[in-house]
Amino acid sequence: MKIAGIIPARYASTRFPGKPLADIGGQSLIERVYRQVRQTTCIQEVVVATDDERILRHVLDFGGQAVMTRSDHASGTDRCAEVAEALSGFDIVVNIQGDEPFIRPEQIEAALEPLLHSSDAGIATLAKKMDRREDVFNPNVVKVVFNERGRALYFSRSPIPYLRGIPEAEWPGDIDFYKHIGLYAFRREVLSELTHLPMSAHERAESLEQLRWLDAGYSIAVSVTPFETIGVDTPEDVARALLEGLGQ
């Protein structure tokens, strides 16, 4: 089974223009992500998907593979799908966030596990048990609940599940809350189908693309990882990412 890793990378960003080219301890953000993904032994090809010539040239300069995509994609998933259509012979496509410079190969391999060993899911992703109580109530931290078979039931910016009868000051209590990590593995044919789905009501309400897929009846397998992700969303995140990432 052949697997391709695709890293969407846009230059334009409201909070951090040019983010993929930001210096993270002597390497650009996108180069660090690329090199981390290349360490994943089960991925045969890694491609940066970008709509900006500066990012394209930079990736080619450090020896990576990159392709230009349309500039009107609404999401990284759509950008991945465009590149996947041009890649021949691949069965699974992994969408890796381009702003997590210390993503671990073990996390990517964990996300792939359900698709490699089960046939009832066309999409797989990651979750991590929350360690900090404040994350449970932070709407910028997406939560996921999944059933005993590891299939997603719902994703939300609100605390889920709701603990009835327990004061919020005592949460999380006796139940675990899980943070969703936005790393996705798709069967190639499923990825193509997802790009034709209309926006759903739950997606619109929560501003979470994966709810469109659940609403359309797709099964999303959830693997649990013990490793935290370190994202870079603003210029202020660079120093923190470098400190935490190199300290892993």
SERO-4910 file (N, C-alpha, C, O; in steps of 0.05 Angstrom, whole numbers):
BEGIN
 pado doro    nc1    nc2    nc3   cac1   cac2   cac3    cc1    cc2    cc3    oc1    oc2    oc3
  Met    A     17    -24      0      0      0      0     18     25      0     35     28     18
  Lys    A     14     42    -20     30     66    -22     17     90     -9     -7     95    -11
  Ile    A     34    105      6     24    128     22     39    153     14     63    153     13
  Ala    A     24    175     10     36    201      4     30    220     27      7    220     38
  Gly    A     49    236     35     45    257     55     44    284     41     63    291     27
  Ile    A     23    299     46     20    325     33     18    346     55      3    343     74
  Ile    A     34    368     51     35    389     71     25    415     58     40    427     43
  Pro    A      0    423     63    -10    448     52      4    472     65      8    472     89
  Ala    A     12    491     49     26    515     59     18    540     44     24    542     20
  Arg    A      5    558     58     -3    584     46     15    606     57     24    605     80
  Tyr    A     21    625     40     37    648     49     20    668     64     28    679     85
  Ala    A     -4    673     54    -22    692     66    -33    681     92    -44    659     93
  Ser    A    -31    697    113    -43    690    138    -49    716    153    -33    734    156
  Thr    A    -74    718    163    -82    742    177    -64    748    201    -56    770    206
  Arg    A    -59    727    217    -44    731    242    -14    729    238      1    738    255
  Phe    A     -5    716    216     24    712    213     30    709    183     35    687    173
  Pro    A     31    731    168     38    730    140     66    718    136     84    724    151
  Gly    A     68    700    116     94    688    110    102    667    130    126    660    131
  Lys    A     83    656    145     90    637    167    106    613    158    125    606    173
  Pro    A    101    601    135    117    577    128    147    583    126    163    565    128
  Leu    A    154    608    121    182    615    117    195    626    143    219    633    143
  Ala    A    180    627    164    191    637    190    214    620    200    213    596    198
  Asp    A    234    633    211    257    619    221    252    606    248    243    620    267
  Ile    A    256    580    249    253    565    275    280    553    281    285    530    273
  Gly    A    297    567    295    323    557    303    341    549    280    354    529    281
  Gly    A    341    566    259    359    561    236    347    546    213    360    543    192
  Gln    A    323    537    216    308    525    194    281    538    192    270    546    212
  Ser    A    270    539    168    244    550    164    223    531    177    228    508    181
  Leu    A    200    542    182    178    526    193    171    503    174    169    480    183
  Ile    A    168    509    149    160    489    130    182    468    126    176    444    122
  Glu    A    207    476    128    229    456    126    229    437    149    233    413    146
  Arg    A    224    447    173    223    430    197    200    409    194    204    386    200
  Val    A    177    419    186    154    400    182    162    379    161    157    355    166
  Tyr    A    172    388    139    179    370    117    199    348    127    195    324    121
  Arg    A    220    356    141    240    337    150    229    318    171    237    294    172
  Gln    A    210    327    187    198    309    207    181    288    192    182    264    199
  Val    A    166    296    172    149    277    157    166    257    142    159    234    140
  Arg    A    189    266    132    207    248    117    217    225    135    226    204    124
  Gln    A    217    229    161    226    208    179    206    185    182    212    164    194
  Thr    A    181    190    172    161    169    175    166    148    154    162    153    130
  Thr    A    174    124    162    183    104    143    162     93    125    168     83    103
  Cys    A    136     95    133    115     83    116    106    102     94     90     94     77
  Ile    A    115    127     94    107    146     73    128    146     51    152    151     56
  Gln    A    119    141     27    138    139      5    144    166     -8    166    169    -20
  Glu    A    126    185     -7    130    211    -20    119    233     -3     97    231      8
  Val    A    134    255     -1    125    278     14    125    302     -4    145    307    -18
  Val    A    103    317     -5    100    340    -23     88    364     -8     69    361      7
  Val    A    100    387    -11     88    412     -1     70    423    -23     78    426    -46
  Ala    A     45    429    -15     25    439    -33     21    469    -27     11    476     -5
  Thr    A     29    487    -45     28    515    -39     17    531    -62     16    522    -85
  Asp    A      8    555    -56     -2    573    -77     16    597    -80      8    618    -91
  Asp    A     41    595    -69     59    618    -69     87    609    -80     98    589    -71
  Glu    A     97    625    -99    122    619   -112    146    620    -92    165    605    -95
  Arg    A    144    637    -72    165    640    -53    169    614    -37    191    605    -31
  Ile    A    146    602    -29    147    577    -14    157    555    -32    173    538    -24
  Leu    A    147    554    -57    155    534    -76    185    534    -80    199    513    -78
  Arg    A    197    558    -85    226    560    -90    241    552    -65    262    539    -67
  His    A    232    560    -41    246    554    -17    247    524    -12    268    513     -5
  Val    A    225    510    -16    224    481    -12    243    467    -32    258    449    -24
  Leu    A    242    475    -57    260    463    -77    289    469    -70    306    452    -75
  Asp    A    294    492    -59    322    499    -52    333    482    -30    357    476    -30
  Phe    A    317    473    -10    328    456     11    326    426      3    332    409     20
  Gly    A    318    421    -22    318    393    -31    291    379    -28    290    355    -33
  Gly    A    271    394    -21    244    382    -18    229    381    -44    238    391    -64
  Gln    A    205    369    -43    188    368    -66    164    386    -61    152    385    -39
  Ala    A    156    402    -80    134    420    -77    120    424   -104    132    422   -125
  Val    A     94    430   -102     79    435   -126     61    460   -121     52    465    -99
  Met    A     55    474   -143     37    497   -141      8    487   -144      2    469   -159
  Thr    A    -10    499   -128    -38    492   -129    -54    518   -135    -43    540   -135
  Arg    A    -79    514   -140    -97    537   -144    -97    554   -118    -92    544    -96
  Ser    A   -103    580   -121   -103    598    -99   -130    601    -86   -133    615    -65
  Asp    A   -151    588    -97   -178    593    -87   -189    570    -70   -213    569    -65
  His    A   -171    553    -60   -181    531    -43   -191    542    -17   -179    559     -5
  Ala    A   -213    531     -7   -225    539     18   -211    526     42   -214    536     64
  Ser    A   -197    504     38   -185    490     60   -160    475     51   -156    471     27
  Gly    A   -145    466     71   -121    450     65   -129    423     53   -114    411     38
  Thr    A   -153    413     61   -163    388     50   -166    390     20   -159    372      5
  Asp    A   -178    412     11   -182    416    -18   -155    418    -32   -152    408    -55
  Arg    A   -136    431    -19   -109    434    -31    -96    406    -34    -84    400    -54
  Cys    A    -99    390    -13    -88    363    -14   -101    347    -36    -87    332    -50
  Ala    A   -127    350    -39   -141    334    -59   -132    341    -87   -130    323   -104
  Glu    A   -126    366    -92   -116    374   -118    -89    360   -124    -85    350   -146
  Val    A    -71    360   -105    -45    347   -109    -49    316   -111    -36    304   -127
  Ala    A    -67    305    -95    -71    276    -95    -80    267   -122    -73    245   -131
  Glu    A    -96    283   -136   -106    276   -162    -84    273   -182    -85    257   -201
  Ala    A    -62    288   -178    -40    288   -196    -19    266   -190     -2    260   -206
  Leu    A    -21    254   -166     -3    233   -158    -14    206   -166    -38    200   -160
  Ser    A      1    190   -179     -9    164   -188      1    142   -170     24    142   -161
  Gly    A    -16    122   -166     -8     98   -152     -9     99   -122      0     80   -109
  Phe    A    -20    120   -111    -21    122    -81    -49    114    -71    -69    122    -83
  Asp    A    -49     99    -49    -74     89    -38    -84    107    -15   -108    110    -12
  Ile    A    -66    118      0    -72    135     23    -57    161     22    -34    162     13
  Val    A    -71    182     29    -59    209     30    -61    220     58    -83    219     71
  Val    A    -39    230     69    -39    241     96    -36    272     93    -18    282     80
  Asn    A    -54    286    106    -54    315    106    -40    324    132    -51    320    154
  Ile    A    -16    335    130      0    343    153     -1    373    155      5    387    136
  Gln    A     -7    383    179     -8    412    183     19    424    179     39    414    189
  Gly    A     20    446    164     46    459    158     56    477    179     76    491    175
  Asp    A     42    479    202     51    497    223     58    483    249     58    495    271
  Glu    A     64    457    247     73    441    271    101    431    266    104    408    256
  Pro    A    121    447    272    149    440    264    161    416    278    182    406    269
  Phe    A    148    406    299    160    384    313    141    360    314    141    344    332
  Ile    A    124    358    293    106    334    290    124    309    291    145    308    278
  Arg    A    115    289    305    131    265    308    123    244    287     99    241    281
  Pro    A    142    229    277    135    207    259    116    187    273     99    176    259
  Glu    A    119    183    299    101    165    313     72    174    312     54    157    312
  Gln    A     68    200    312     40    210    310     28    204    283      5    196    280
  Ile    A     44    208    262     35    203    235     29    173    232      8    166    220
  Glu    A     46    157    242     42    128    240     17    119    256      3    101    247
  Ala    A     12    132    279    -11    125    295    -37    132    279    -56    117    280
  Ala    A    -37    155    266    -60    163    250    -65    144    227    -88    139    220
  Leu    A    -44    133    216    -47    115    193    -57     87    201    -69     73    185
  Glu    A    -52     80    226    -57     52    235    -85     42    228    -87     20    217
  Pro    A   -107     57    233   -133     46    227   -137     40    197   -151     21    190
  Leu    A   -126     56    180   -130     52    151   -114     29    141   -121     17    121
  Leu    A    -92     23    154    -75      1    146    -86    -26    155    -80    -47    143
  His    A   -102    -26    176   -110    -51    188   -140    -54    191   -150    -73    203
  Ser    A   -155    -36    179   -184    -38    180   -196    -27    154   -184     -9    142
  Ser    A   -219    -38    146   -230    -29    121   -256    -13    124   -268     -5    104
  Asp    A   -264     -8    149   -290      5    153   -288     35    158   -308     48    164
  Ala    A   -264     46    155   -261     75    158   -245     86    134   -225     74    126
  Gly    A   -254    108    123   -240    120    101   -223    144    110   -208    156     94
  Ile    A   -227    153    135   -213    176    146   -203    169    173   -216    155    188
  Ala    A   -179    178    180   -168    173    207   -154    198    217   -144    214    201
  Thr    A   -155    202    243   -143    226    255   -132    219    283   -131    196    291
  Leu    A   -123    240    297   -110    236    323   -124    251    345   -138    271    341
  Ala    A   -121    241    370   -131    255    393   -110    251    416    -96    231    416
  Lys    A   -110    269    434    -92    267    458   -108    274    483   -123    293    483
  Lys    A   -105    258    503   -118    264    529   -108    291    539    -84    296    539
  Met    A   -127    307    548   -120    334    558   -107    333    585   -115    318    603
  Asp    A    -85    349    588    -71    350    613    -78    376    629    -75    377    653
  Arg    A    -87    396    614    -93    422    627   -122    428    627   -136    426    607
  Arg    A   -132    434    651   -161    439    654   -170    462    637   -193    462    626
  Glu    A   -153    483    634   -162    506    619   -167    500    590   -183    514    577
  Asp    A   -155    479    579   -159    472    551   -188    461    547   -199    464    525
  Val    A   -199    449    568   -226    439    565   -246    461    559   -265    456    544
  Phe    A   -241    484    569   -260    507    565   -250    527    544   -263    547    540
  Asn    A   -228    521    531   -218    539    511   -230    532    484   -226    510    473
  Pro    A   -245    551    472   -258    545    446   -238    542    423   -246    531    402
  Asn    A   -214    550    427   -193    547    406   -181    519    406   -166    511    388
  Val    A   -187    504    427   -178    476    430   -202    458    423   -221    457    437
  Val    A   -200    444    401   -222    428    391   -222    401    406   -202    388    409
  Lys    A   -246    394    416   -249    369    431   -262    348    413   -277    354    394
  Val    A   -257    322    419   -270    301    404   -279    279    424   -265    274    444
  Val    A   -302    267    419   -310    243    433   -313    221    413   -321    225    390
  Phe    A   -306    197    422   -306    174    404   -316    150    419   -315    149    443
  Asn    A   -326    130    403   -338    107    416   -317     86    423   -293     91    419
  Glu    A   -326     63    433   -307     43    442   -292     30    419   -271     17    424
  Arg    A   -301     33    395   -287     23    372   -268     44    360   -255     39    339
  Gly    A   -265     67    374   -247     87    364   -258    103    341   -242    112    324
  Arg    A   -284    106    338   -296    121    316   -308    147    328   -322    147    348
  Ala    A   -302    169    314   -311    195    324   -341    197    325   -355    189    306
  Leu    A   -351    208    347   -379    214    350   -385    243    344   -405    250    331
  Tyr    A   -367    260    353   -371    289    349   -346    304    356   -330    296    372
  Phe    A   -342    327    342   -320    346    348   -333    372    356   -354    380    345
  Ser    A   -322    386    376   -334    411    384   -313    430    397   -292    421    407
  Arg    A   -319    455    396   -303    475    410   -312    478    439   -298    490    455
  Ser    A   -335    466    445   -346    466    472   -335    442    487   -326    423    474
  Pro    A   -336    442    514   -328    419    529   -347    395    524   -371    397    529
  Ile    A   -336    373    513   -353    349    509   -337    325    520   -313    323    514
  Pro    A   -350    307    535   -378    308    542   -384    328    564   -366    337    579
  Tyr    A   -409    336    567   -418    353    588   -422    336    613   -435    315    613
  Leu    A   -411    346    636   -413    330    661   -436    341    678   -433    359    694
  Arg    A   -459    329    674   -483    338    688   -480    332    718   -472    310    726
  Gly    A   -488    352    734   -488    349    763   -461    353    776   -458    351    800
  Ile    A   -440    359    760   -414    364    771   -406    393    766   -405    401    742
  Pro    A   -400    409    786   -392    437    782   -368    438    763   -350    422    765
  Glu    A   -368    458    746   -347    461    726   -319    464    740   -299    456    728
  Ala    A   -319    474    764   -293    477    778   -281    450    784   -257    448    790
  Glu    A   -297    429    783   -287    402    790   -282    385    764   -274    362    766
  Trp    A   -287    397    741   -281    383    716   -251    381    713   -237    399    722
  Pro    A   -239    361    700   -253    339    686   -263    316    703   -277    299    693
  Gly    A   -256    315    728   -268    294    745   -259    267    737   -235    262    732
  Asp    A   -278    248    736   -271    220    731   -272    212    702   -269    188    696
  Ile    A   -275    231    684   -276    224    656   -254    239    641   -247    261    649
  Asp    A   -244    227    620   -222    240    605   -234    257    583   -254    250    570
  Phe    A   -221    280    578   -228    297    555   -205    294    535   -182    292    543
  Tyr    A   -212    294    510   -192    291    489   -191    315    470   -211    324    459
  Lys    A   -166    324    466   -161    345    447   -157    332    419   -143    312    416
  His    A   -170    345    399   -166    335    372   -141    347    360   -136    371    362
  Ile    A   -125    330    348   -101    339    334   -107    337    304   -113    315    294
  Gly    A   -105    359    290   -114    361    262    -95    349    242    -87    362    223
  Leu    A    -89    324    245    -74    308    226    -93    287    214   -106    272    229
  Tyr    A    -96    286    188   -115    268    176   -102    249    156    -84    257    140
  Ala    A   -111    224    156   -103    205    135   -129    198    120   -150    192    133
  Phe    A   -128    197     94   -151    191     77   -145    169     58   -123    167     47
  Arg    A   -165    151     54   -163    135     30   -167    153      6   -183    171      7
  Arg    A   -151    149    -14   -151    168    -37   -178    173    -49   -185    196    -54
  Glu    A   -194    152    -52   -220    156    -65   -239    172    -46   -256    187    -56
  Val    A   -236    168    -20   -252    183     -1   -245    213     -1   -263    230     -1
  Leu    A   -219    219     -2   -211    247     -3   -223    261    -27   -232    284    -25
  Ser    A   -224    248    -50   -236    260    -73   -266    265    -69   -276    286    -78
  Glu    A   -279    246    -56   -308    250    -51   -314    273    -32   -334    287    -35
  Leu    A   -296    277    -12   -301    298      8   -302    326     -4   -316    343      6
  Thr    A   -286    330    -25   -285    357    -37   -311    365    -51   -314    389    -57
  His    A   -329    346    -55   -354    353    -68   -377    355    -49   -400    360    -57
  Leu    A   -372    352    -23   -393    355     -3   -400    384      2   -382    400      4
  Pro    A   -426    390      5   -434    417     13   -429    422     43   -428    403     58
  Met    A   -425    447     50   -422    453     79   -447    444     94   -469    448     85
  Ser    A   -443    433    118   -465    423    134   -471    444    156   -456    462    161
  Ala    A   -494    440    169   -503    459    190   -484    458    214   -478    478    225
  His    A   -476    434    221   -458    432    244   -430    444    238   -418    457    255
  Glu    A   -421    440    214   -395    452    206   -397    483    208   -379    496    217
  Arg    A   -419    493    198   -423    522    198   -425    533    227   -414    554    232
  Ala    A   -438    518    244   -441    527    272   -414    527    287   -409    546    302
  Glu    A   -398    506    283   -373    503    298   -348    513    283   -327    516    295
  Ser    A   -351    517    257   -329    523    240   -308    501    241   -284    506    246
  Leu    A   -317    476    238   -300    453    238   -307    436    214   -329    424    212
  Glu    A   -288    434    195   -293    420    170   -300    391    173   -315    380    158
  Gln    A   -288    378    194   -292    349    197   -321    342    204   -330    319    200
  Leu    A   -336    362    214   -365    356    219   -380    353    193   -401    339    193
  Arg    A   -371    365    172   -384    360    146   -382    331    138   -401    319    127
  Trp    A   -359    319    144   -355    291    137   -372    273    154   -384    254    144
  Leu    A   -374    278    180   -391    262    197   -420    265    189   -435    245    188
  Asp    A   -428    289    184   -456    294    176   -463    279    150   -486    271    146
  Ala    A   -443    275    133   -448    261    108   -447    231    111   -451    217     91
  Gly    A   -441    222    135   -441    193    140   -415    179    139   -414    154    140
  Tyr    A   -393    194    136   -366    182    135   -357    174    163   -363    189    182
  Ser    A   -343    152    165   -332    143    191   -304    154    194   -288    152    176
  Ile    A   -298    166    217   -272    177    223   -260    161    246   -270    162    268
  Ala    A   -238    147    240   -225    132    261   -207    151    277   -194    168    266
  Val    A   -206    147    303   -190    164    321   -169    147    336   -176    129    351
  Ser    A   -144    154    331   -123    141    346   -114    160    368   -113    184    365
  Val    A   -106    149    391    -98    165    414    -67    166    415    -54    145    414
  Thr    A    -56    189    417    -27    193    419    -20    204    446    -35    220    457
  Pro    A      3    197    457     11    208    483     26    235    479     33    248    498
  Phe    A     32    242    453     49    265    447     32    290    441     12    289    427
  Glu    A     41    312    452     29    338    447     39    349    421     61    341    412
  Thr    A     23    366    408     32    380    384     39    409    392     29    420    411
  Ile    A     58    420    377     67    447    382     61    463    357     77    462    338
  Gly    A     40    479    357     32    494    334     43    522    335     48    534    356
  Val    A     46    534    311     55    562    308     33    577    293     29    573    269
  Asp    A     19    594    308     -3    609    296      4    639    294     -7    653    276
  Thr    A     21    649    311     28    677    311     59    680    314     72    661    321
  Pro    A     70    704    309     99    708    312    107    702    341    130    693    346
  Glu    A     90    707    360     97    702    388    100    673    395    113    665    414
  Asp    A     89    655    378     90    627    382    117    615    375    123    592    383
  Val    A    133    630    360    159    619    350    177    611    372    188    589    373
  Ala    A    182    630    391    200    624    413    190    601    431    206    585    439
  Arg    A    164    600    435    153    579    452    156    552    438    163    532    450
  Ala    A    151    551    412    153    526    397    182    516    397    186    492    400
  Leu    A    200    535    394    229    527    394    237    516    421    251    496    422
  Leu    A    229    529    442    236    520    469    224    493    476    237    475    486
  Glu    A    198    490    470    184    465    476    193    442    457    196    420    466
  Gly    A    196    449    432    203    429    412    230    417    416    234    392    414
  Leu    A    250    433    421    277    423    425    281    410    452    300    396    456
  Gly    A    261    415    470    263    403    496    250    375    497    250    362    518
  Gln    A    237    367    474    224    341    474    243    318    478    235    294    478
***
